[in-house]
Amino acid sequence: MYKIIACDLDETLLTTEERKVSAENISAIRAARAQGVKFVVSTGRGFPSVSGTLTELGLIDLPDEYVISFNGATITENNGNRLLHCVEMPFETVEKIFKRGKSFNLGAHIYTLDNVYIFGITDNEKSYLERRIDFVACGDWDMEFLRGDKIVKILFFNPDQNYLWQMERELADVSENLTVSFSSNRYIEFSPAGVDKGAGLLKLAEMLGVNREETIAIGDNFNDLSMIRAAGLGVGVANCVDGIKKDCDYITRATNDESAVAEVIDKFILRA
């Protein structure tokens, strides 16, 4: 029997327009939890940005319920936002990537445990982030004020996915010891070495005494691929990018707008 479901948010659990959890997904998650299955949000965002979703799911502030955030850099217990696991990025490492991205005129997000700082934000990016995350827009390309803070991730944004693939090659010399991933068809993300959603899922499973075979991972994009590969059952939603489909054990018939998560729970937990 499966004991943990690790699930991505954007383009997976949440609807595209309203960015909410459907009634069907909420009902299925509630039924799975009634059978002792833990539903764990696994996201590239930080813990503070998922409180609305946790409230929808009835998981806000509950003990013994968890969130994997920053693509696996942190694991947090929902009750009191209690940090259980954290892997930071050295300031000098982030600064080196930051300066190189600036030379290519890429907009940047820098994630600390509590805030998202955005440099070079565009109207397109503002529109995309609406109702997704709160952030601090920085006018100057100077990150010195973040020295001494806990930085867990940096990413660059551009709506041209092909350009981001090119940037992976251009930035290879400053990211060779980091984990590089792509998300939402608009971000290239850099995390500490060995940090990804798959490692986060396996770390949480170890903490809870759960075997890998007893886990399910659900996602849609390249930053979900590590947990899809790591889980006992790796699932891609119908709208997932083509590049991850070959690694999925199951592809849903439903998209994120058609309650794909409910389909997975019904098929592999409630009817199993």
C-alpha positions, -999 to +999 in steps of 0.1 A: +000+000+000+012+035-008+019+057+022+031+090+008+019+110-022+043+138-032+026+162-055+037+192-075+015+224-074+015+245-105+002+227-136-003+196-116-025+199-085-037+235-091-061+246-118-045+269-145-067+300-143-079+301-107-049+284-092-070+265-068-075+228-058-106+213-075-134+199-053-127+164-068-090+166-058-099+178-023-124+149-019-099+123-032-071+136-010-093+136+020-103+100+013-066+089+009-057+106+042-085+087+059-067+056+048-035+068+064-018+081+033+002+114+037-004+140+010+028+161+007+030+192-014+064+191-033+071+225-049+098+247-061+083+275-041+089+283-004+068+272+025+052+306+031+037+306-004+017+274+000-004+283+030-034+290+008-032+255-007-026+238+026-057+256+039-078+243+010-065+208+017-072+210+054-035+205+061-026+239+075-008+239+109-013+201+113+014+181+132+029+151+114+021+166+080+048+180+057+058+201+027+089+196+005+098+230-008+125+248-028+128+217-051+138+196-021+161+220-003+138+221+027+114+198+045+089+215+068+063+202+093+031+221+087+025+227+124+042+260+131+063+260+099+088+238+117+120+234+096+132+198+097+157+198+069+175+225+050+204+227+024+217+262+018+236+276-012+268+295-003+265+333-010+296+333-033+281+305-054+248+323-059+266+356-066+287+340-093+256+326-111+237+359-105+264+380-122+266+356-152+229+357-157+229+394-155+254+395-184+228+377-205+200+401-195+181+373-177+157+382-150+164+365-117+146+351-086+167+346-055+149+325-028+156+328+009+137+308+035+113+337+040+113+358+008+116+358-030+137+387-044+132+394-081+156+413-103+147+426-137+111+418-134+089+422-165+052+428-170+049+393-184+066+378-152+044+399-129+013+386-147+025+350-144+033+353-107-001+369-098-017+348-070+012+324-071+038+339-048+045+371-029+079+387-038+101+417-034+110+435-066+145+448-066+154+479-087+192+475-086+211+444-097+230+442-064+225+412-041+250+422-014+221+429+010+215+391+010+249+382+024+244+364+057+209+353+048+199+317+041+197+313+003+183+281-010+177+286-047+183+310-077+165+309-110+163+328-142+132+335-162+124+338-198+092+327-216+113+312-245+121+277-234+146+272-262+165+302-250+167+287-215+181+254-230+208+275-246+214+293-213+221+259-196+251+255-219+262+291-215+261+288-177+276+254-174+310+266-161+294+283-131+268+256-124+289+224-128+286+215-091+249+224-088+216+207-096+200+224-127+163+219-136+135+235-156+100+244-146+068+259-159+083+262-194+098+296-183+124+289-156+159+275-153+166+267-117+198+262-098+199+243-064+227+230-042+244+199-054+224+167-047+192+187-040+161+179-060+125+168-054+135+132-056+161+136-029+136+155-008+110+127-012+134+100-002+147+120+027+111+125+041+104+088+035+135+079+055+124+103+083+090+086+084+102+050+080+085+046+047+100+025+019+106+040-015+082+014-030+054+029-009+056+064-024+038+081-053+051+112-071+029+133-094+043+161-116+043+178-149+077+193-157+115+187-156+119+197-120+095+169-110+114+143-130+138+134-101+109+125-078+090+107-105+121+085-110+127+081-073+091+072-062+077+037-062+051+050-087+060+080-109+030+098-124+029+125-151-004+144-156-018+145-191-005+180-197+031+171-186+059+180-210+069+153-235+105+151-221+094+134-189+068+110-202+092+081-209+102+081-172+066+079-159+050+047-148+016+061-155+002+091-175-032+103-164-060+108-188-070+140-170-051+173-170-044+195-140-077+213-149-096+180-149-086+167-115-057+145-125-046+140-089-081+126-080-076+101-109-043+089-095-058+085-060-089+067-072-069+043-094-040+034-071-053+039-036-091+039-033-097+011-057-065-008-050 
